[in-house]
Amino acid sequence: MESTLQENPHFQAPEMSIDRQSTASTPANFMGKLKENLIFRSKWAELNGAMGDLGTYIPIVLALTLASDLNLGTTLIFTGVYNFVTGAIYGVPMPVQPMKSIAAVAISNPDFGIPEVMAAGICTAGILFLLGVTGLMQLVYRLIPISVVRGIQLAQGLSFAMTAVKYIKNVQDFAKSKKSSGERDWLGLDGLLLALICAIFIIIVNGAGEDQNENHEIICETGNDNRRKRLKKIIFSLPSAFLIFLLGVVLAIIRGPKAVKGFKFGPSPIEIVKISKNSWKQGFIKGTIPQLPLSVLNSVIAVCKLSTDLFPEREITATSVSVTVGLMNLIGCWFGAMPCCHGAGGLAGQYKFGGRSGGCVALLGVAKLVLGLVLGSSMVKVLTQFPVGVLGVLLLFAGIELAMCSRDMNSKEESFVMLLCTAVSLVGSSAALGFLCGIVVHVFLKMRNIGDGHSCSGVWFSRNP
């Protein structure tokens, strides 16, 4: 009887019965979804992917800690929680990165202290949260042409890559606004030769990306079981980023053995940051205004598009991403945690090194949480000794992976808009300016086609993400 009713397409069960069944299965569905989002696709690959975003995270956090007295222990705890929660929610290696414009102002301006940094983070988060809950962010996501999104991604990727080359080539001083302080020596525990060896190691293990590695795996599985192919399979499955990061930790301890002896166990005290009226004003004007366009474009729009490209089976909306960025900072910034967002570069970096599930960033989150609770702010003593050239190598490949997402432009017109948007963003050091120029040029190019078989609606809804 029951099976017959279910097979009948015109049968409709009573509404109350459906609600009761849905309510009863909700906890099970929730746990099943959570398990699916956090499960490792490959243990070593996910562990390796978790290291893919550290080339951005560590330098900015270290600079803010040294230059602006950021509470590193509190930041590790809160960003660890952010990593775990976003991994559980989205089921992809969704990164948690510093808000770069706010960090840049704090590092370069001594008068822009922690109260101003937190005020800027809270204001930015509040606006993003409102855009998300009202649905306006999803509307913005639908209207922005894909060529403009690709231009922003290409600019951000190239910016990461150029910054990485500076990290590798020049000695850095993150505590000062002028980071470069002379060329790096070839030899030494943070020498140029070490960085080049790490880069070559990543190229040998990871190749140009996932496609090449998959081809090698197929050859290894279907070919003759000989020593050479077994060796290839072992090499191509090595967790390159994790091994390089582990090498960096060992070298940091060797370079500064006194830092390990000076460890103070236990979490840093977590206190509510007192923000004055002037701090709110300065934070909004100097921090929120330059950060907001970057957050909308790179932390929401570009992240959603890249997530769709890398994980088409996952539905990640601009609304949800905007809301999670808002909630993270509306909570954490009051306690002195660094203002954070998601970022297309971090997602590309974690994907590049093997991250395929939420378990990748959840694992990173647990590691941050443990370090924050056990060592607190004393971790900064080790981070100051970490080889910056090694961080530059990780950041370099993350930037290249993000930039390569722009290779899907199918027409000269799309490529023109993308490259113009990229050029303006890089030269003007402003994603907002590049975005504005890209939108204007896109509209003018589409207006030229009105009347040639194209309607006015085609100005916006032509290959939008």
N, C-alpha and C positions, 0 to 999 in steps of 0.2 A: 504493500500500500504506500509506504513512505517513498520507496524508490520510484514508483509510478508517478506520484505527485511531483517529485523533483524533476522527472524527465519531461513533464508537461510544461511547455513554454508559457502557457497562459495561466498557470497556477500562481497565485499570490498568497503567501502565508499571512496570517494575521500580524498586524503591526506590533502588537505587544510581544508576540512570540519572537519576532526578529530582534527586538530590542533586548529581550532577556538573553537570547543566545549571544548577541554581540557583546553585552556586558559581561557575560560569563567568560567569554574567550579573550577579553581585553588584556588581563594580566599575562596570560600565556603568550598572546601575540606580542606584547611589549617585551617580555623576556627573550622571546625568539628573535625579535628584531635587534635587540641589544646584543645578543650573542653573535648574530650575523654581522653586525657592524664592527665588532671588536675582534673577531676571529682572525688569526694570522693566515694569510695565503701561503706564505713561506717564512719560516722563523728567521733565517739569516737575512733574507731580502728585506723583511719588515724592520729588523734591527738596523740594517744598513740604511734604509730609507729615513729612519728617525734622525740620522746624523746630517741629512741633506740640507737642513735649514740653519744649522749652527753657524755657517759662515756669515749670515746676516745677524743672527741673534746675539752671539757672544760679543762682537766688536761694539755694537750699540749699547748693550747693557753695561759692558765694561766702561765705556766712555762716560755714560751717565753716572755710574757709580763713582768714578774718579773725579769727574769735573763738577757734578751737581749733588754729590752725596746721596744718591739713590739708595734706598734700603734693598740691597741685593737679596737678603734672606726672604723678605716679604714678597719680592718680585718672583723669586723662584717658586714659592708656595702657591701664589695665585696663578701664575702662568702654567704651573703644573696641573692645577685643577682645570684651567681653561682647556689645556691640551686633552685631558682625559674626557671631559664633557663633550667637547666638539667632535672628538673621535667617535664617541658613543652615539651622538646625534646623527652625524652625517655618514659614517661608514667609509669615509675616504681620508687620506692623510691631510686633513685641513690644518694648515699651519697657524701658529700664534706668533706674530711678529711685532716688534716695536713700531709705534707710530713715528715714522722717520722724520717728517717735517717738524714735529714737536721736539723730537730728540735733537735735531740739528740746531734749533733755536737755543735749547738749553745748553748745549755743548759750547756754542759760540758766544753766548751772552751770559756773563756772570750774574747779571741782575735778574735773570729769568730762572728762579730757583724752583725747588720742589713744590711749593704751594701753587706757583704759576703753571708748572707742568701738569699737576693734577687737575687744576681748574680747566686747562685746555683739553685734557682728556675727557673730563666729565661733560663739558659743553659739546665736544665733537660726538661723544657717545649719545647724548640726549637727542641731538638732531638726527643721527642715524637711526636711533630707536623709533622716533616719531615717523620718519620716512618709511620705516619698515612696517610698523603696525597700521599705518594708514593706507598701505598698498602703493604709495607713490613711488617707492624704489623699484617695484616690479614694472611699473609703467615706464620709468626711465630706462630700465634694462631692455624693454621691448623696443623702445624708440631709437636707441643709439645704434647706428649702422655697424656692421661687423668690421668694416675696414678701419673705422675709428678705434674700435676695441683692439684690433690687431696692432694698430699704430702705437697705442699706449703700452701694450704688452712688449712689442719690439723695443720701444724706448726704455722701458724698465729693465728688460733683459740685458740690453747693451750697457745701460748704466751700471748694473750689477757687475757685468764682465769687466768694464773699464775700472771700476773701483777695485775689483779683485786683482787686476794687473798692478795697480798701485800698491796694494797690500803685499804682493809678491816681490815687486821690484824695489820698493822703498821702505825704509825703517819708519814705523808709525808710532806716534805718541797720542793715544786716545784721550789723555787727560787735557790736551790742549786743542784749541780750535784748528790750529794748523797742524794737521796730523803727520804730514810727511816731513821727515828730518834727515834727509840724505839717502843715498843709495845703499841698498843692502849688500853686505859682503857675500862673496860666493860660498865661503866655508863657514862652519859654525852650526850650533844647535838651532838657529833660526836663519840659516843661510839660504841664498838663492838656489844652490845646488839641491838642498833638501826639498824645496818647493817643486823644482823641476822633476825630481825623482817621483814625488807624490803624484804630480800631474800625469807623468808617463804611466805610472802604475794604474791610475784610474782609466786611462785610455785603453790599456791592454785588457783590463778586466771588463769594463763596461762598454767599450767600443763607442759608437756614435749614438747609442741609445738602445731602446728595447727591441726594435725590429732585428737588429744585427745579432743581439744575444739570443733571440728566439731561433734564428736560423742556425746558429751554432748548436743550440740544444737539440734541434731536430736531427742535425747531422750526427751528433754524438749518439743519439738514441737509435738511429736506423743504420749506422755504419758498422763496420767490423769492430769487434771488441778488442782493440789493440791499445798498447800503452800510450801512444801519442794522443788518441782521441780521449782516453780517460784523463790524461793530463790537462787537455783543453777544457774538459767539463769541470774539472776541479778549479782551474784558474778562473773560468767565467762565472763560477758560482761563489767566488770569494766576496765577503762583505767589505768592499774597498773603502767606503767612507768610514765605516766603523773602525777598521784597522788603522786608518790614517788618524782619526780622532784619538784612538787609544795611544798611538805613537806620540801625538801631541801632548797628551796628559803625562806620559812618561818623561818626555823631554822637558815639560814644565817643572816637574818635580826635580829633575836633575839640575835645571838652571837655577831653581830657587829652593833648595832643601830646607832653608829656614822657614819657608812659608808653611810647610807641612807641620813643622814643630810648633808653630804658632796657632794651630787650629784651636778654636773654642767650640766645644760641642754644645748643641742646643740651638733652638730657633732664635732668630732676632726678635726683639720685642715689637709687637704689632700695635701701632697707635693710630688714632684718627688724625688726619692731617688738618691743621687749622688754616683755613683759606680766608684771607681778608677781602674786602671789597675791591681794593686796588689789584690784588692778585687775580680775582675773577676778571677784571677789566683787561689787565695785561695778558692773561692767559688766553682770553677770547681773541683779542686783536692780534697778538703776535704768534699764537699757537693754533687756535681753532681755524681761523680764516685760511691760512695756507695749508692746513692739514685736511680740511673737509673735502676739497676737490680730489685730492689724492686718495682719500679713504673711499669715496664714492666710486671712483674709476678703478683703482687697483685692488682695493680690499673687498669690493662687492661685485661690480660689473665684470671686471676681468677674471676674478676668481670663479664666478658662476659660469662664464663662457669656457674657461679652461677646464673646469670640472666636467662640463658637458662633453668637451672634446676627449678627455682622458677616461671618463667614467660615464658613458652614454646610458648605462642601465640605471644610474642614480639620478634622482630628481632633486636637485639643489636649487632653490629659488633665491632670487635677490632679496625677497622679503625676509626669509629665515636667516640669511647671512647678515643682513643689516641689523636684525633684532639681536642676534647673538653677539655681534661686535658691540652694540649698544649696552647690553646687559653686563658684559664682561667689565667694561670700564665704569659703568654706573655703580658697580659694587666695589671693584678692586681699587680704583683711584682714591677713594675716600681713606683707604688704609695705607697709601703710599706705594702701591704696586705700579709699575711702569705702564703707561697707556699702551694698549695693544690692539691689534686688528688682525684680520686675515690678510694674506698676500699671495698674488699669483706667482711671484718668484719663489716663495717658500714651498708652495704646492708643486711647482715644476721641479724644484730641487729634490724634494722627498720622493717624487715619482721617478726622477732620473736614477736615484740610487736604490730603487726597489720597493718603495712604499706603495701598497695597493689597498690598504684597508684602514679603518679607524684604529685598529690595534697598533699601528705604527706610531701615531702621535700619542695614543694612550700610554704606550710604553715610555715614550719620552716624557710625558707628563708625570708618570710615577717616579721616574729618575729625578726630575726637577723637584718634586715634592719631598722625596727622601733627602736630597741634598739640602733643601731649604730648612727642613725640620732638624736634621742632624748637625749640619755645619753652619747654617745661617750665612751671615755676611762675611765670615772668615774665608769663604770660597774665593773672594776677590783676590786674595794673596796668590792663589794658584793661577787664576785667569790672567793676571798681569804678566806671568811668565810663559803663558801659552804661545807657541810659535805663530806669529801673525801670518807668515807666509803660508803656513798650512791651512789656516782659515781662508786665506785668499784663494787657494786651490779649490776648496769646497764651494766657495761663492762663485768662482769662475764657471764651473760646470752647471751650477744652478741657473746662472744668468743665460748661458748658452741654450739650455733646455727651454727656458721661457721664450727666448727670442725665436727659436725654431718653430714655435706654435704659429708664427705668422706666415708660414710657407704655403698656406692653403688659399691664397688669393687667386681667383680664377680669371680675372680680367685686368687689362692695363689700367682701367679706371679705378678699380679697387686698390691696386698696387700703388697708384699715384697718391690717392688719399692717405693710405697707410704710411707711405714713406714721408709725405709732407708732415703728417701728424708726428711721426717719429723725430724728424729733423728739428721741428720747432720745440718739441718737448726736451730734446737733449741740449740744444743750443741755448734755449731760454731757461733751462733747469726748472721747467714748470709743466707738469702734466696737464694742468688746467688750461694753460695757454695753447698747448698742442691740441688738446681736445677741442677747444673753441675753434681753432683754425681748421681742424679736420672736419668739424660739423659744417662750417660755412662753405668750404670747398665742396663737400659732398652735396649740399643743397644746390649750389650753383651748377654742378655737373649734371644733377638730375633734372634741373629746370631746363637745361639745354635739350633734354630728350622729350619734354612734354609736347605732345602733338605728333610725335613719331611712333605712335602705338603705345605710349606710356601715359598712364593717368597721373593725377596729382598725388594720389596716395602712394605711388611708387617712389616719391621723394624720400619717404621714411621706411616703407615696408619692403625694401628690396634687400634680401639676404641679411636681415637683421638677426642677431643672435637669439 
